[in-house]
């Protein structure tokens, strides 16, 4: 059932009131993304953490998309979940940039596409790793501060 203009305005007003009551930032630029994002996972996605993890796992062994999604979910305890609509375009971009190479496990049947890292990919992995580390340190410090504040740890 489609919302009318008044209904949509009322829903937005309710969301804003709830956000203000909860202490969420008021200005549009300070609000969390509307697509259900939050500052931690949104920051993880914006800071090249996903390409970092993909290159990290592929550097250790040839991997395919579903395997990478499972490994990322496991290492992040589900905080950074990745679906095929995110993973496969990323793999194609990395492959297009020459950072990884893909080949079919069984070319005659096109079962799974395995990816391996290239020498350019290893260089980019090192660059991203150095660039992302301060951000991950700040997230870890923030979470520690929140835990200490709330739980007295």
N, C-alpha and C positions, 0 to 999 in steps of 0.2 A: 504494500500500500504506500503510495507516494505521499510525502509530507507536503502540506501547503506552506505558503510563505510564512504565515503566522506560526504554524506549528514548528517550522524550522527555526524561526527567531526565538521561540519559547525554549526549544531544546538547547540552542546556543546560550541563551541567558542562564538556564539551569546549569549547564556545564561551567560557565564562567563563575557563577555563584559558588558552586562546589569547589572549583579550583581556588578561589579566593579564600574560602573558609578553610581550606586545607593548607593555605600558605604557599600555594604555587605562584610563581612569578606572574604578574599581570600583563606585562607588555607582550605583544605577539612575538617579538624576537627572542624573548626569554622562555616562552612556553615550550614544553616538550613537543616533539613532532606529533602531528595528528594521527599518524599511521600506527599508533600503539607503541611507539618507541619510548625509551627512557634514556636518561643521560648516560648511563653506563654502557648499555648495548649500542646506543646510537653513536657514542664516541668510539667504541670498539670498531664499528663498521666504518666510520669516517677516517679513522687513523691507520688504515691499511693493515689492520690486524688479520682480516680474512686472507688477503693475498700472502701475508707473512706466514700464516699457518699452512696454507696450501703449498707454498714453496718449501717450507720446512719439512712437511711430511713427504713431499715428492722427492726432496733431496736425500731422504733416508732410504726410500725404496720407491720403485715405480708404483703408482697408485691409480685407481679409477675413481670417478665422481662419487658414487655411493659410499665407497670406502672412506673418502676424504670427509664427506658429510658426517659419517659415524664417528670418525676420529676427532673431528672438531667438536661435536656434541659431547663426546666423552671427556676431552681435555678441558673443556669449559664448563663441565657439569651442567650442560644444557642452557647456560646463560646466553651463549651465542649459537643459536640454532640456524642452520642453513638448509634451505630447500633447493630442489633441482632448478627452480627458476632463478636462483642466485648463483648456484655453483657452476652450472654448465656455461652460462654466458661469461663468467669469470675465467673458466678454463679456456674458452675460445679466445678471450682477450689476451691472456697470458701466452697462449700458443701463437696468436697473431703477432705479438711483440717479440717472438723468438725466445721467450724465457723458459718455455717447456715444449716438449715434442710429444705428440700423441700418436699412438699406433693401435690398431685393432688387435685384440688378443687372438682372435681367430678371424683373419681378414675375409675368409670365404663366407663366414656367417655373421660378421659384424656384431659379435656378442658384447664385449666390453672394450672400451677405449682406455688403454693404459697410458699414463703420462709419465715422462721422465724429465728431469731438469737439464737444461743446457748450461754451458759455461756462462753465457750472459745471464741466465736465471740465477746461477750461484752468486754472481756479482750483485744482482738486484736484491736477492735474499739478504746478503750482508748489509746492503744500504738500508733496506726497510727495517731490518733487525735493529740497527743502530738508531734509526729515526724513531721507532715505536717504543723503544725501551723507556725513555723518560715518561711517556704517557702511561705506560703500564705501571711504572713505579708510583705515579701520582694517583692512579685508580686504587692501587693496593693501599697506599697511605690513607686515602679518603675512606675506604671501607674500614680500615683499622680504626680510624678516628670515630667513625659512626658506631662501630661495635663497642669501643671503649666508652663512648658517651652514653649509649643506650643500655648496654649490658654490664658496664663497669668492669670490663676486662682489661 
